[in-house]
Amino acid sequence: MNEKNDFPANISCQSKVCIPSYLVMALSYVTGGVSIFLFAIFLYTGLPNRMDLGLNEQTNLYIDTLLCFLFFFQHSIMIRKGFRKRLSGFIPQNYLGAFFSIFSGLFLLILMFFWQKSSSIHFELDGVPYWLMRALFFLSIVGFYFTIRSLRPFDPFGIREILSSLKGKKAKGSFFTAHGTYQWVRHPLYFFSLLMIWTQVSVTSDRLLFNGFWTIWIIIGTFLEERDLIASFGDEYRNYQRKVPMLIPYRWLPWNHNQQ
């Protein structure tokens, strides 16, 4: 299709609508993409101190705790429907997803940049356990990738609604379906995230603190998301809840959404 036909005649790339839209999309791609890439490295090896404050270990753990809760607060508040409704009074509705991606990426970068490493090691693996944990980490990345591929559409950077608006269209609403890894567990992205968090070969005090807080936050977030999904899809999602585990895929056979 000719690119000019995708846009209404009254929208051009020099207009006051098009330029801010592309700037917001670019910023969302950069902050979201960079933060996710660095976070994967952070989970695998841990980043070296970018901002070593030279404080004692206990104070460093307090700072790490504060950084975790700052990210949790930002992420949990901005994802709520009530907050988004209020925010839509100040920015266009189609920018909300991208703004969430931008601020989540920024807060995640802040967490990693100011994270204070601990020198105390609780355990360190070698030999077969070492390679087993490394294999599980990369398998969880593969699972994460295939889970994303099964989501159509998947819009982690909040781009879809902006593009639809530029084309003069309305983004399609969400509908319930269960493909791929969603046939084994209701929240596979959270499951693989927990695997990546805990498949560590060297656990220091700061890393143990990180793992604990993020595990609790993911579990709480899962229950809150379940509530929103029930509100959106009703009995269809309740039936899915009865047939498919929430976080731990303990059933061998997948659930077939088309044969319920």
C-alpha positions in Angstrom: 0.0 0.0 0.0 1.2 3.5 -0.8 2.3 5.2 2.3 0.4 8.4 1.5 -2.9 6.5 1.5 -2.4 5.3 5.1 -2.8 8.9 6.4 -5.7 11.2 6.2 -5.1 14.2 3.9 -5.1 16.6 6.8 -2.1 14.9 8.6 1.4 15.5 7.4 4.8 14.8 8.9 5.2 18.6 9.3 2.0 19.0 11.3 1.7 19.6 15.0 0.2 16.1 15.4 2.7 14.0 13.5 6.0 15.4 14.9 5.2 15.0 18.6 3.8 11.5 17.9 7.0 10.4 16.3 9.1 11.9 19.1 7.1 10.1 21.7 7.4 6.8 19.8 11.1 7.2 19.4 11.6 8.1 23.1 9.5 5.1 24.1 11.6 2.8 21.8 14.9 4.1 23.2 14.1 4.2 26.9 12.1 1.0 26.9 14.4 -1.0 24.6 17.7 0.1 26.3 16.3 -0.4 29.8 15.1 -4.0 28.9 18.4 -4.9 27.3 20.4 -3.6 30.3 18.0 -5.3 32.7 18.7 -8.7 31.0 22.4 -8.1 31.6 21.7 -7.0 35.1 19.8 -10.3 35.8 22.6 -12.4 34.2 25.7 -10.9 35.7 24.8 -7.8 37.6 26.0 -4.4 36.5 29.1 -2.9 38.1 28.5 0.1 40.3 27.8 3.1 38.1 27.4 5.4 41.1 29.3 4.0 44.1 28.4 6.2 47.0 31.1 4.8 49.3 28.6 4.0 52.1 28.5 1.0 54.5 26.8 -2.2 53.5 23.7 -1.7 55.6 23.1 1.8 54.2 23.6 0.5 50.6 20.9 -2.1 51.2 18.5 0.7 52.4 19.3 2.6 49.2 18.7 -0.5 47.1 15.4 -1.1 48.9 14.3 2.5 48.1 15.2 2.1 44.4 13.1 -1.0 44.2 10.1 0.7 45.8 10.5 3.7 43.6 10.2 1.5 40.5 7.3 -0.5 42.1 5.4 2.7 42.9 5.8 4.2 39.5 4.9 1.0 37.7 2.0 0.1 39.8 0.5 3.6 39.9 0.8 4.3 36.2 -0.7 1.0 35.1 -3.9 1.5 37.0 -7.0 2.5 35.0 -7.9 5.3 37.4 -4.6 7.0 37.1 -4.6 6.7 33.3 -8.1 8.2 33.2 -6.9 11.2 35.2 -3.7 11.5 33.1 -5.8 11.5 29.9 -7.0 15.0 30.9 -3.5 16.3 30.4 -2.1 14.2 27.5 -3.8 12.6 24.5 -5.4 9.2 25.2 -3.3 7.5 22.5 0.0 8.6 24.2 -0.8 6.8 27.5 0.9 3.5 26.7 4.0 5.2 25.4 4.3 7.4 28.4 4.0 4.4 30.7 6.8 2.7 28.7 9.0 5.9 28.9 8.7 6.4 32.6 9.0 2.7 33.4 12.2 2.6 31.3 13.6 5.7 33.1 12.9 4.4 36.5 14.4 1.0 35.6 17.5 2.8 34.4 17.7 4.9 37.6 17.5 1.6 39.6 20.3 0.0 37.7 22.5 3.2 37.6 22.3 3.9 41.4 22.2 0.2 42.5 24.8 -0.4 45.3 26.5 -3.7 45.2 27.3 -5.8 48.2 30.5 -7.5 48.9 29.0 -10.3 51.1 28.3 -13.6 49.2 25.7 -16.0 50.5 26.4 -18.7 48.0 28.3 -19.2 44.8 27.8 -22.2 42.4 30.3 -24.0 40.3 30.5 -27.2 38.3 27.2 -28.9 37.2 24.9 -26.6 39.3 26.6 -23.6 37.7 25.9 -24.8 34.2 22.4 -25.9 35.1 21.5 -22.4 36.3 23.0 -20.8 33.2 21.0 -23.2 31.0 17.8 -22.4 32.8 18.4 -18.7 32.5 18.8 -18.9 28.7 15.8 -21.3 28.4 13.7 -18.8 30.3 14.8 -16.1 27.7 13.7 -18.5 24.9 10.4 -19.1 26.7 10.0 -15.3 27.1 10.6 -14.8 23.4 8.1 -17.4 22.2 5.5 -16.1 24.7 5.8 -12.7 23.2 5.5 -14.2 19.7 2.2 -15.8 20.7 0.8 -12.5 21.7 -0.9 -10.7 18.8 -0.7 -7.8 19.0 2.1 -7.3 21.5 2.8 -3.6 22.2 5.2 -3.2 25.1 6.2 0.4 24.1 2.7 1.8 23.6 3.2 2.4 19.9 0.1 0.8 18.4 -2.5 3.4 19.5 -0.3 6.3 18.2 0.2 4.7 14.8 -3.5 4.0 14.6 -4.3 7.6 15.4 -1.8 8.8 12.7 -3.6 6.6 10.2 -7.0 8.0 11.2 -8.0 4.6 12.6 -9.0 3.4 16.1 -6.9 0.7 17.7 -8.6 -2.6 17.9 -9.9 -3.6 21.4 -8.4 -6.5 23.3 -10.0 -10.0 23.2 -9.4 -13.1 25.2 -7.5 -16.0 23.7 -4.9 -18.5 24.9 -2.1 -19.6 22.6 1.4 -21.0 23.1 2.7 -20.9 26.6 -0.6 -19.4 27.8 -2.0 -22.9 27.4 0.2 -24.1 30.3 0.2 -21.1 32.6 -1.9 -18.0 32.8 1.1 -15.6 33.3 4.0 -17.1 31.4 5.9 -13.8 31.2 5.9 -13.5 35.0 6.9 -17.2 35.3 9.9 -16.8 33.0 10.8 -13.5 34.7 11.0 -15.3 38.1 13.2 -18.0 36.5 15.6 -15.3 35.2 15.6 -13.6 38.6 16.4 -16.8 40.6 18.8 -18.7 38.2 21.8 -17.0 39.7 25.2 -18.5 40.2 26.4 -16.0 42.7 24.0 -14.4 45.3 25.2 -11.5 47.3 23.2 -9.6 50.0 22.0 -7.0 47.5 21.0 -9.6 45.0 19.1 -11.6 47.6 17.3 -8.4 48.6 16.5 -7.7 44.9 15.2 -11.2 44.3 13.0 -11.2 47.3 11.4 -7.8 46.7 10.8 -8.5 43.0 9.3 -11.9 43.6 6.8 -10.5 46.1 6.0 -7.6 43.7 5.5 -10.0 40.7 3.1 -12.2 42.8 1.1 -9.2 44.0 1.0 -7.8 40.5 -0.3 -11.1 39.2 -3.2 -11.1 41.6 -4.1 -7.5 40.7 -3.9 -8.3 37.0 -6.1 -11.3 37.5 -8.7 -9.0 39.0 -8.5 -6.7 36.0 -8.8 -9.6 33.6 -11.9 -10.9 35.3 -13.4 -7.4 35.0 -12.6 -7.3 31.3 -13.5 -10.9 30.2 -15.8 -12.2 33.0 -16.8 -15.9 32.9 -14.6 -16.6 30.0 -11.5 -15.8 32.0 -13.0 -17.5 35.2 -13.2 -20.7 33.1 -9.6 -20.2 32.0 -8.6 -19.8 35.7 -10.1 -23.2 36.6 -8.3 -25.0 33.8 -4.8 -23.4 33.7 -2.4 -22.8 36.6 -1.6 -19.1 37.5 2.2 -19.0 37.8 3.7 -22.6 38.0 3.0 -24.8 34.9 2.6 -28.1 36.8 0.3 -29.7 34.2 1.8 -31.7 31.3 -1.0 -31.3 28.8 -1.8 -27.9 27.4 -5.3 -26.4 27.7 -7.0 -26.1 24.3 -9.0 -22.8 24.3 -10.9 -24.0 21.2 -12.1 -27.2 22.7 -13.4 -26.0 26.1 
